[in-house]
């Protein structure tokens, strides 16, 4: 049977790796979400339309939305 022996430097690198793995997982999840969005043409059209609305000033404030919906701020 083979016995594995770790040096102090090995342990240091393993600890560092253990700290980085959760960060890598988050990055991978974000990349997969980005790929999903980029693969959805309808969603991309909607995003582009929203960006045009913002550039052209077609915005509604929260208070404006409440007024349009005939709601009082206290009701929300």
C-alpha positions, 0 to 999 in steps of 0.5 A: 500500500502506498502512503501519501506524505504531504509537506507543509507547503503541500498543506498550504496549497491545499488550504488555498485551493479549498478557499478558492473552490467556492469562488470558482463554483460561483464563477461557473454558475454565472458563466452558465447563466450568461450562456443561457441568456445569450442563447435566448433570442427572445430575451436578448430582444427584450433586453435590447428594447429595454435598453432603448427605452432607458436611452430614450427616457421612457422610464417610470419612477416607483411613485409614478408606477404607484400612481398609475396603478392607483395605489398608495405607497403605504399599501405596498 
